[in-house]
Amino acid sequence: MYKYSDFDEAFVRQRNAQFRAQVERRIDGSLTEDEFKPLRLMNGLYLQLHAYMLRVAVPYGTLNPDQMRQLAMIAERWDKGYGHFTTRQNIQFNWPKLTDVPDMLDALGDVQMHAIQTSGNTIRNVTADHFAGAAADEIEDPRPTAELIRQWSTDHPEFQFLPRKFKIGVAGSPHDRAVTKAHDIGLRIVRGGSGQTGYEVLVGGGLGRTPMVGQVIRPFLKKTDLLPYLEAIISTYNLMGRRDNKFKARIKITVFENGIEKFRDAVEERFKVTRQEFSGVDQEVLRDIEAQFAAPAFRNAPDDAYLAARNSDPVFRSWTDTNLTEHRAPGYAIVTVSLKAHGATPGDATADQMRLLADLAETYGHGELRISHEQNVVLPHVHKSDLPAIHAALKAEGLATANIGLVSDIIACPGMDYCALATARSIPVAQEIATHFKAIGLEEEIGQLKIKISGCINACGHHHVGHIGILGLDRAGVENYQITLGGDHTENLTLGERAGPGFAYDEIVPAIERLLRAYLDLRKGTTETFLDAYRRLGAEPFKAALYPAEAERDAA
């Protein structure tokens, strides 16, 4: 994985020192809150509902054990003993004191981490496939591309005050696990006609109050043209994007209002200039970066212990059935560690849990960890012979929940428990759904299902692309939860359709149960997923389950 250069080290230290001085000026009253706000946002510091929140970048979701241990230390020393992993592969600390934030940033700098550009109207933390470098279906590891973009975009002088925040996601496999079509710019690594790799470039995706699916602006872009083409897209948006209304300022609105053809023409014209401005140094940098992402030395060993444990221990077998993914190397597996124990807050990890994950990565995982956009932690390189020991260690720390991809593996934003923008609670709804379906014994029978919950229209919980999406809103001071159906976050990204009127807080879990019991009755065999059944049958039978009184009235 990437290690900081001398320039990186100096840049982060200088930036931290600058922010320390700004914090001191805010505390002594030299800066008002209005003056301080843009400065703190440039360094990942928000003022939330109850306290400050520091959002730390985990570039393209990759961590090493020392970094994870440092996050654990920060959680214990300056927060409340836990951190919250987000859908953008970041970690958030929800309770820091302003006076402690400079020390937290210095501690991050000690392990080559920072909080720069995790907020503000700039290019945010670049995300990537959480199985990068390990997935069996991978064309090419997307992390070198993401690191190149991180270096280019950090403190880019032209793009620090864009019309609105800007998000880039990179996928390296045909199966898109990076939700690229919901990004301002999505990059998918593809093979050209002669076998060389390049990028399919998507533009104008995004969720929030106006969800849109990204459109292809270039079906194949040569790797050598990546940064000049990104420069052309973002500089075009910087000029064309609206600044009169923040709700219409994202690039998706710019593309929609102008049309993809007009926007593409403007980008291609700008690209003629930017292409000449890059001297090739970016490719030299990329080659250096790629060398740091060489695959680890995989070992060849028997997996008899793994097979024996599967045959003798049903709990272990259940965990391996749900939480393992095929690895590119023979004898290895990708392990997804669930941060969604039934009744837990989705995405939260305690300091002790973080330390355990660091130890497991160091002992068994070639020193690598990943944070997924689904708010779980991944050990990307684990030999199958080590899986029984890993499972036992996870079980002791409450991290062995066998539910990846099931009904309780819910994405949820912090909602009104933390966020100043939220209009409804998300965490309690996720907790109640998870515990309810475990209690009635339907979780395994329901099978693969993506439930995503947002506590406001900003859609940080990605509800638009959930097989079942839940959006919490305020209706005359009362929480109201809308349900969307049929969303899909993959390479076939589809926005869910609103099912009908919303439900009160105490009605939402019974409504989801009616919906899923109807699915079990309607599905074809035991292998048809909820999403496949919805696509086959359409919305009407599922709406009838959600709104039985209306269905009876219509039938009469």
BAVEX-526378 format. One record per residue (C-alpha): x, y, z; residue number from 1. Coordinates in Angstrom, 2 decimals, padded with zeros to 5 digits. Layout:
N
       u       v       w num
       X       Y       Z NUM
...
//
This chain:
556
       u       v       w num
  000.00  000.00  000.00   1
  001.04  003.62 -000.50   2
  003.54  005.20  001.89   3
  003.96  008.94  002.22   4
  006.81  010.69  000.46   5
  008.83  013.41  002.20   6
  006.58  015.93  000.43   7
  003.43  014.24  001.78   8
  004.82  014.25  005.31   9
  005.79  017.91  005.16  10
  002.48  018.93  003.59  11
  000.34  017.23  006.24  12
  002.47  018.59  009.11  13
  002.30  022.11  007.72  14
 -001.43  021.88  007.21  15
 -001.95  020.62  010.77  16
  000.15  023.44  012.20  17
 -001.87  025.95  010.20  18
 -005.13  024.57  011.53  19
 -003.82  024.51  015.10  20
 -003.26  028.25  014.82  21
 -006.77  028.72  013.41  22
 -008.29  026.76  016.32  23
 -006.37  028.92  018.80  24
 -007.74  032.04  017.14  25
 -011.28  030.66  017.30  26
 -010.93  029.84  021.00  27
 -009.53  033.26  021.91  28
 -012.28  034.98  019.92  29
 -010.12  036.35  017.11  30
 -012.22  034.35  014.65  31
 -016.01  034.27  014.72  32
 -017.81  030.99  014.03  33
 -018.75  032.25  010.56  34
 -015.10  033.01  009.84  35
 -013.94  029.71  011.32  36
 -016.47  027.52  009.50  37
 -014.81  027.38  006.05  38
 -011.43  026.78  007.71  39
 -012.63  023.86  009.82  40
 -014.54  022.31  006.92  41
 -011.34  022.26  004.86  42
 -009.93  020.07  007.64  43
 -012.85  017.70  008.08  44
 -014.35  019.28  011.19  45
 -018.13  019.64  011.39  46
 -020.35  021.12  014.07  47
 -023.06  018.49  014.50  48
 -026.20  018.27  016.60  49
 -024.49  017.82  019.98  50
 -020.77  018.32  019.41  51
 -018.02  018.69  016.86  52
 -017.42  015.73  014.53  53
 -014.07  014.97  012.92  54
 -014.22  013.05  009.65  55
 -010.95  011.27  008.87  56
 -010.04  010.17  005.36  57
 -009.40  006.51  004.67  58
 -008.28  006.90  001.06  59
 -009.91  004.26 -001.15  60
 -010.74  002.37  002.05  61
 -007.24  001.01  002.72  62
 -005.64  000.84  006.18  63
 -002.63 -000.89  007.69  64
 -002.58 -002.30  011.25  65
 -000.68  000.66  012.73  66
 -003.24  003.08  011.33  67
 -006.14  001.06  012.73  68
 -004.45  000.95  016.15  69
 -003.98  004.72  016.02  70
 -007.68  005.19  015.27  71
 -008.40  003.06  018.33  72
 -006.08  005.21  020.45  73
 -007.72  008.41  019.21  74
 -011.17  006.99  019.98  75
 -010.17  006.23  023.57  76
 -008.10  009.32  024.30  77
 -010.17  012.07  022.69  78
 -013.60  010.58  022.01  79
 -015.94  008.09  023.69  80
 -014.10  004.90  022.85  81
 -015.50  004.17  019.41  82
 -015.48  005.38  015.81  83
 -018.10  005.30  013.07  84
 -017.19  003.99  009.61  85
 -019.15  005.68  006.82  86
 -020.44  004.96  003.33  87
 -017.51  006.93  001.88  88
 -014.94  004.67  003.54  89
 -014.11  007.32  006.13  90
 -014.18  007.15  009.91  91
 -015.94  009.76  012.02  92
 -015.31  010.70  015.64  93
 -018.50  012.19  017.00  94
 -017.49  013.73  020.32  95
 -014.13  015.56  020.12  96
 -013.49  018.80  021.96  97
 -012.33  021.64  019.75  98
 -009.22  022.10  021.89  99
 -008.22  018.46  021.22 100
 -008.69  018.42  017.45 101
 -005.17  019.70  016.59 102
 -003.67  016.92  018.73 103
 -005.92  014.39  016.99 104
 -004.71  015.60  013.60 105
 -001.07  015.37  014.68 106
 -001.71  011.82  015.90 107
 -003.18  010.98  012.51 108
 -000.13  012.49  010.84 109
  002.09  010.14  012.85 110
  000.60  007.20  010.89 111
  000.25  008.95  007.52 112
 -003.42  009.89  007.83 113
 -005.31  013.17  007.70 114
 -008.76  014.78  007.49 115
 -008.07  017.10  004.55 116
 -010.91  017.49  002.03 117
 -013.29  015.18  003.83 118
 -015.75  018.07  003.71 119
 -016.33  021.34  001.87 120
 -017.05  022.14 -001.77 121
 -014.03  020.36 -003.09 122
 -012.97  016.92 -004.32 123
 -013.70  014.60 -001.41 124
 -012.04  011.34 -000.32 125
 -011.69  009.13 -003.41 126
 -013.40  005.77 -002.89 127
 -012.78  002.40 -004.52 128
 -013.85 -001.24 -004.52 129
 -013.28 -002.61 -001.01 130
 -012.09 -005.91 -002.53 131
 -009.42 -004.11 -004.58 132
 -006.31 -006.17 -005.22 133
 -008.03 -009.35 -004.04 134
 -011.23 -009.95 -006.02 135
 -011.28 -012.93 -008.37 136
 -013.09 -010.93 -011.06 137
 -010.74 -007.94 -010.97 138
 -009.31 -006.57 -014.23 139
 -006.88 -004.27 -012.43 140
 -006.39 -002.94 -008.89 141
 -008.18  000.45 -008.83 142
 -006.22  001.81 -005.85 143
 -003.21  003.17 -007.80 144
 -005.68  005.16 -009.89 145
 -007.42  006.39 -006.75 146
 -004.11  007.35 -005.13 147
 -003.05  009.27 -008.24 148
 -006.33  011.19 -008.10 149
 -005.86  011.84 -004.37 150
 -002.45  013.38 -004.95 151
 -003.62  015.46 -007.90 152
 -006.77  016.73 -006.19 153
 -005.35  017.51 -002.73 154
 -005.12  021.30 -002.42 155
 -005.66  021.66 -006.18 156
 -005.69  025.47 -006.47 157
 -008.56  025.62 -008.97 158
 -010.88  023.15 -007.25 159
 -011.00  024.21 -003.60 160
 -014.22  026.20 -004.01 161
 -016.34  024.31 -006.50 162
 -020.07  025.03 -006.83 163
 -020.67  022.03 -004.56 164
 -018.93  018.99 -003.07 165
 -017.47  016.55 -005.60 166
 -017.10  012.78 -005.29 167
 -015.11  010.30 -007.40 168
 -015.34  006.50 -007.21 169
 -013.17  003.90 -008.96 170
 -013.97  000.24 -009.73 171
 -011.58 -002.32 -011.15 172
 -013.96 -005.21 -011.83 173
 -016.92 -005.85 -014.15 174
 -019.01 -006.25 -010.99 175
 -019.14 -002.73 -009.62 176
 -018.72 -002.68 -005.84 177
 -017.84  001.04 -005.76 178
 -021.26  002.44 -006.76 179
 -019.58  004.39 -009.57 180
 -022.85  005.36 -011.27 181
 -023.90  007.32 -008.17 182
 -020.76  009.52 -008.20 183
 -020.08  012.92 -009.71 184
 -017.41  011.08 -011.69 185
 -017.31  007.31 -011.83 186
 -014.36  005.43 -013.30 187
 -014.58  001.78 -014.29 188
 -011.40  000.03 -015.41 189
 -012.12 -001.79 -018.68 190
 -010.18 -003.49 -021.47 191
 -009.94 -001.88 -024.88 192
 -010.12 -003.70 -028.19 193
 -006.41 -004.48 -028.20 194
 -006.46 -005.73 -024.61 195
 -004.98 -002.65 -022.94 196
 -006.69 -001.27 -019.86 197
 -008.34  002.13 -019.70 198
 -011.39  003.76 -018.15 199
 -015.07  003.99 -018.86 200
 -015.84  007.49 -017.58 201
 -019.25  008.29 -016.10 202
 -020.42  011.73 -015.10 203
 -023.40  013.30 -013.36 204
 -024.42  010.56 -010.93 205
 -025.54  011.23 -007.40 206
 -028.23  010.59 -004.81 207
 -029.60  013.21 -002.41 208
 -032.79  015.17 -003.07 209
 -032.43  014.77 -006.86 210
 -031.08  011.27 -007.50 211
 -029.59  010.62 -010.93 212
 -027.73  007.78 -012.59 213
 -024.32  008.68 -014.02 214
 -024.02  008.79 -017.81 215
 -021.12  007.60 -019.95 216
 -019.16  010.58 -021.21 217
 -016.25  008.49 -022.55 218
 -016.64  004.72 -023.14 219
 -012.86  004.28 -023.22 220
 -010.21  006.69 -021.99 221
 -006.53  005.84 -022.21 222
 -004.81  005.64 -018.84 223
 -002.32  008.30 -019.89 224
 -005.20  010.74 -020.40 225
 -006.84  010.30 -017.02 226
 -005.76  013.43 -015.15 227
 -006.08  015.79 -018.12 228
 -009.58  014.46 -018.75 229
 -010.60  014.80 -015.10 230
 -009.18  018.31 -015.15 231
 -011.30  019.05 -018.22 232
 -014.49  017.71 -016.64 233
 -014.11  019.49 -013.32 234
 -012.91  022.81 -014.75 235
 -015.88  022.74 -017.17 236
 -018.22  022.10 -014.26 237
 -016.51  024.82 -012.21 238
 -017.50  027.33 -014.90 239
 -020.91  025.92 -015.94 240
 -022.17  024.77 -012.53 241
 -024.80  026.85 -010.79 242
 -023.90  028.88 -007.72 243
 -027.26  030.59 -007.21 244
 -028.90  027.59 -005.52 245
 -026.94  024.99 -003.56 246
 -029.65  022.41 -004.22 247
 -028.98  022.73 -007.94 248
 -025.21  023.12 -007.77 249
 -024.05  019.50 -008.16 250
 -022.61  018.40 -011.49 251
 -025.60  016.09 -012.03 252
 -027.80  019.19 -012.38 253
 -025.27  020.83 -014.71 254
 -025.31  017.76 -016.96 255
 -029.10  017.45 -016.77 256
 -029.81  021.11 -017.57 257
 -027.32  021.30 -020.42 258
 -027.68  017.75 -021.70 259
 -024.90  015.17 -021.88 260
 -024.00  016.05 -025.50 261
 -023.48  019.76 -024.82 262
 -021.55  019.02 -021.65 263
 -019.40  016.42 -023.43 264
 -018.61  018.89 -026.22 265
 -017.48  021.49 -023.67 266
 -015.33  018.91 -021.87 267
 -013.74  017.67 -025.09 268
 -012.90  021.24 -026.10 269
 -011.31  021.88 -022.72 270
 -009.51  018.52 -022.94 271
 -007.61  019.75 -026.01 272
 -005.97  022.30 -023.72 273
 -005.47  020.25 -020.56 274
 -003.97  017.38 -022.54 275
 -001.16  019.68 -023.62 276
 -000.61  020.99 -020.11 277
  000.40  017.63 -018.62 278
  004.04  016.89 -019.34 279
  003.92  013.18 -018.52 280
  005.09  013.59 -014.95 281
  001.74  012.17 -013.84 282
  002.64  008.87 -015.51 283
  005.98  008.80 -013.72 284
  004.13  009.34 -010.44 285
  001.65  006.60 -011.37 286
  004.44  004.10 -012.02 287
  005.90  004.82 -008.59 288
  002.48  004.42 -007.02 289
  001.77  001.13 -008.81 290
  005.01 -000.32 -007.46 291
  003.71  000.22 -003.92 292
  000.56 -001.78 -004.59 293
  002.29 -005.01 -005.55 294
  000.42 -008.11 -004.41 295
  001.66 -009.69 -001.17 296
  003.58 -012.96 -001.23 297
  000.72 -015.43 -001.08 298
  001.59 -018.76  000.47 299
  000.77 -022.24 -000.73 300
 -000.59 -024.33  002.14 301
 -003.25 -026.99  002.68 302
 -006.70 -025.94  003.85 303
 -007.55 -029.14  005.73 304
 -008.17 -027.25  008.99 305
 -010.68 -025.01  007.24 306
 -012.58 -027.93  005.73 307
 -012.56 -029.81  009.03 308
 -013.94 -026.80  010.90 309
 -016.70 -026.35  008.33 310
 -017.72 -029.97  008.72 311
 -017.66 -029.99  012.51 312
 -018.83 -026.51  013.53 313
 -022.18 -025.26  012.13 314
 -021.62 -021.76  013.52 315
 -018.30 -021.49  011.69 316
 -019.85 -022.94  008.54 317
 -022.66 -020.37  008.63 318
 -020.11 -017.56  008.97 319
 -018.06 -018.84  006.04 320
 -021.21 -019.13  003.92 321
 -022.08 -015.45  004.33 322
 -018.90 -013.55  005.15 323
 -016.37 -014.96  002.64 324
 -015.82 -013.93 -000.97 325
 -013.76 -015.67 -003.63 326
 -010.13 -014.52 -003.78 327
 -007.94 -014.33 -006.87 328
 -005.23 -016.51 -005.23 329
 -005.79 -020.26 -004.73 330
 -006.34 -021.21 -001.10 331
 -007.27 -017.66 -000.04 332
 -010.52 -015.92  000.82 333
 -011.69 -012.35  001.33 334
 -013.19 -011.94  004.81 335
 -015.83 -009.31  005.47 336
 -016.14 -008.59  009.18 337
 -019.64 -007.43  010.04 338
 -020.02 -004.24  012.06 339
 -023.75 -005.02  012.15 340
 -024.22 -007.33  015.12 341
 -027.96 -007.56  015.77 342
 -028.97 -004.49  017.74 343
 -025.65 -002.68  017.21 344
 -025.21  000.69  015.53 345
 -024.28  000.01  011.88 346
 -020.69  001.02  011.21 347
 -019.58  001.56  014.80 348
 -016.43 -000.14  016.09 349
 -015.02  000.11  019.60 350
 -011.35  000.76  020.27 351
 -010.90 -002.86  021.40 352
 -012.52 -004.12  018.21 353
 -010.28 -001.92  016.09 354
 -007.20 -003.22  017.88 355
 -008.30 -006.81  017.34 356
 -008.84 -006.19  013.63 357
 -005.38 -004.65  013.42 358
 -003.86 -007.70  015.15 359
 -005.68 -010.12  012.85 360
 -004.57 -008.23  009.76 361
 -000.98 -008.24  011.00 362
 -000.97 -011.93  011.96 363
 -003.09 -013.47  009.24 364
 -003.90 -010.82  006.60 365
 -000.61 -009.63  005.06 366
 -000.98 -006.35  006.96 367
 -003.99 -004.99  005.07 368
 -007.50 -003.88  006.05 369
 -010.25 -002.26  004.02 370
 -013.30 -000.23  004.93 371
 -016.30 -000.95  002.73 372
 -018.91  001.57  001.63 373
 -021.37 -000.81  003.30 374
 -019.85  000.11  006.70 375
 -018.01 -003.14  007.34 376
 -014.31 -004.00  007.66 377
 -012.56 -006.32  005.20 378
 -009.52 -008.56  005.63 379
 -008.72 -008.87  001.92 380
 -006.02 -011.57  001.98 381
 -006.63 -014.51  004.35 382
 -005.48 -018.07  003.78 383
 -008.32 -020.50  004.42 384
 -006.25 -022.47  006.92 385
 -006.29 -019.40  009.20 386
 -010.05 -018.87  009.09 387
 -010.90 -020.99  012.19 388
 -008.48 -018.96  014.34 389
 -009.80 -015.68  012.90 390
 -013.40 -016.68  013.54 391
 -012.65 -017.64  017.13 392
 -010.94 -014.30  017.78 393
 -013.76 -012.33  016.17 394
 -016.35 -014.26  018.14 395
 -014.68 -013.32  021.41 396
 -014.95 -009.62  020.55 397
 -018.52 -009.68  019.17 398
 -017.43 -009.40  015.54 399
 -018.37 -012.83  014.19 400
 -021.94 -012.06  013.11 401
 -022.75 -014.19  010.07 402
 -024.97 -011.71  008.22 403
 -023.13 -010.13  005.31 404
 -025.69 -009.37  002.61 405
 -028.64 -010.40  004.80 406
 -031.51 -008.34  006.21 407
 -029.53 -007.13  009.25 408
 -026.51 -005.99  007.20 409
 -028.11 -002.57  006.91 410
 -026.51  000.66  005.72 411
 -027.68  003.52  007.93 412
 -026.57  007.12  008.30 413
 -026.22  008.55  011.85 414
 -029.61  010.24  011.49 415
 -031.09  012.49  014.14 416
 -029.04  010.89  016.91 417
 -026.03  012.90  015.70 418
 -026.57  014.86  012.49 419
 -027.76  018.46  012.46 420
 -029.29  017.97  009.01 421
 -031.32  014.85  009.82 422
 -035.09  014.99  010.06 423
 -035.64  011.50  011.50 424
 -033.84  008.71  013.30 425
 -031.99  006.04  011.31 426
 -030.00  004.03  013.86 427
 -032.96  002.83  015.98 428
 -034.86  001.76  012.86 429
 -031.88 -000.29  011.67 430
 -031.46 -001.83  015.11 431
 -035.13 -002.79  015.39 432
 -035.26 -004.33  011.92 433
 -032.13 -006.38  012.64 434
 -033.29 -007.69  016.01 435
 -036.86 -008.26  014.84 436
 -036.03 -010.54  011.92 437
 -033.53 -012.46  013.99 438
 -036.16 -012.96  016.70 439
 -038.79 -014.30  014.26 440
 -036.23 -016.52  012.55 441
 -036.62 -015.27  008.98 442
 -033.22 -013.72  008.26 443
 -031.62 -016.77  006.62 444
 -034.82 -017.71  004.79 445
 -035.09 -014.24  003.25 446
 -031.52 -014.47  001.99 447
 -029.70 -011.74  000.05 448
 -031.26 -008.34  000.67 449
 -029.94 -004.79  000.76 450
 -031.80 -002.45  003.13 451
 -030.48  001.11  003.24 452
 -031.75  003.85  005.57 453
 -031.33  007.63  005.40 454
 -032.45  010.09  008.06 455
 -032.99  012.93  005.60 456
 -033.25  013.76  001.92 457
 -029.45  014.08  001.59 458
 -029.38  010.26  001.32 459
 -026.14  009.52  003.16 460
 -027.57  006.05  003.80 461
 -027.95  005.44  000.02 462
 -031.64  004.57  000.40 463
 -032.31  005.27 -003.29 464
 -030.26  002.22 -004.31 465
 -031.42 -000.20 -001.64 466
 -033.47 -003.22 -002.65 467
 -035.60 -001.75  000.10 468
 -034.86  001.89  000.85 469
 -036.13  003.77  003.89 470
 -036.15  007.57  004.01 471
 -036.96  009.30  007.29 472
 -038.66  012.68  007.01 473
 -040.34  015.22  009.26 474
 -044.09  015.58  008.71 475
 -045.45  018.39  010.91 476
 -043.02  017.50  013.69 477
 -043.60  013.75  013.45 478
 -041.17  011.21  012.00 479
 -042.45  009.66  008.78 480
 -040.69  006.90  006.85 481
 -041.05  006.47  003.10 482
 -040.22  003.15  001.46 483
 -038.64  002.73 -001.96 484
 -038.42 -000.60 -003.76 485
 -036.21 -002.11 -006.45 486
 -033.03 -000.06 -006.10 487
 -029.68 -001.55 -007.10 488
 -026.19 -000.15 -006.34 489
 -024.20 -002.35 -008.76 490
 -023.08 -001.91 -012.39 491
 -026.83 -002.10 -013.18 492
 -027.53  000.82 -010.85 493
 -031.25  001.49 -010.54 494
 -033.08  004.03 -008.43 495
 -035.81  002.59 -006.24 496
 -039.44  003.53 -006.78 497
 -041.44  005.12 -004.00 498
 -044.04  002.62 -002.82 499
 -046.62  005.07 -001.47 500
 -047.40  007.05  001.68 501
 -044.94  006.98  004.54 502
 -045.20  005.13  007.84 503
 -044.97  006.34  011.44 504
 -041.95  005.26  013.47 505
 -043.86  002.46  015.22 506
 -045.29  001.25  011.89 507
 -042.13  000.88  009.84 508
 -040.90 -002.49  011.15 509
 -044.34 -004.18  010.82 510
 -044.54 -002.77  007.28 511
 -041.16 -004.28  006.36 512
 -042.28 -007.61  007.84 513
 -045.46 -007.61  005.71 514
 -043.37 -006.79  002.66 515
 -040.88 -009.58  003.23 516
 -043.49 -012.19  004.14 517
 -045.18 -011.36  000.84 518
 -041.87 -011.84 -000.94 519
 -041.42 -015.28  000.65 520
 -044.89 -016.26 -000.58 521
 -044.33 -014.86 -004.08 522
 -040.79 -015.87 -004.91 523
 -040.02 -018.59 -007.43 524
 -038.32 -021.39 -005.53 525
 -035.98 -020.65 -002.63 526
 -033.18 -019.03 -004.61 527
 -034.95 -016.06 -006.22 528
 -033.80 -012.92 -004.43 529
 -036.09 -010.09 -003.37 530
 -034.70 -007.87 -006.14 531
 -035.22 -010.54 -008.80 532
 -038.76 -011.19 -007.59 533
 -039.53 -007.48 -007.65 534
 -038.23 -007.17 -011.19 535
 -040.24 -010.20 -012.32 536
 -043.51 -009.29 -010.64 537
 -043.45 -005.51 -010.60 538
 -044.41 -003.26 -007.72 539
 -048.11 -004.02 -007.28 540
 -048.02 -007.21 -005.17 541
 -045.47 -005.61 -002.85 542
 -047.49 -002.42 -002.53 543
 -050.51 -004.55 -001.67 544
 -048.52 -006.06  001.20 545
 -047.40 -002.66  002.45 546
 -050.89 -001.12  002.24 547
 -053.37 -003.96  002.87 548
 -056.31 -001.66  003.64 549
 -055.91  000.09  000.29 550
 -055.57 -003.25 -001.50 551
 -058.82 -004.50  000.08 552
 -060.60 -001.28 -000.85 553
 -059.43 -001.52 -004.46 554
 -060.48 -005.18 -004.62 555
 -063.96 -004.31 -003.37 556
//
